[in-house]
Amino acid sequence: MVVKEIIKDMLPSMWPLIVFVSVVAISLRIAFLKGTKRFVLHRELMALVFIIYILCLYYVVTGQDINYGGVNLIPFKEMFRYEFGSYKFMKNIIGNILLFVPYGFFSSYYLNNKKISTNVVTCFMATLCIESIQYYIGRVFDIDDIILNVFGGFCGCLLYVALTAIKSKLPGFMKSDWFLNLLFILIL
């Protein structure tokens, strides 16, 4: 429900950028792959989804709720400000966790790393950078957001590790590129 509301808010202003960047990225990849590299649809679609995710992440962390800044360095202060289960609780707590699940997954995927500590550090660095930028553009630097984002990134890393473990147990034909291409298309 929270994710659906965020997408409804973002889509009207983001779709032109998403379409433009998608066309540019696809064109560049086709030109790069022409002749020398092997085209694997699920890998190319994964890269495109990652680019779109980063654009949406940028929009969410820089384009909303601009006020006059501030700093919260007291852990869990903002987390418990809202009534459990309320819309603001869901948007703040669940939203911040879900916002970084894809980041944890993609960092694990592109680093090809099942070592969770490395991926948690990358999530921490990214969210620390985001919170610092938010402070300088007139939003709040919030330690609770860092905690929740890193937890979301951790969950994304666990998702990658789990899916990799499941994939290793699958029969050979289910690991093939044609099957993964089909599966990725069906998921999208």
Secondary structure, DSSP 8 states (H G I E B T S, - for coil): -HHHHHHHHHHHHHHHHHHHHHHHHHHHHHHHHTTTS---HHHHHHHHHHHHHHHHHHHHHHSS---S-EEE-STTTTTTSS-TTSHHHIIIIIHHHHHHHHHHHHHHHHHT---HHHHHHHHHHHHHHHHHHHHHTTSEEEHHHHHHHHHHHHHHHHHHHHHHHHHHHS-HHHHSHHHHHHHHHHH-
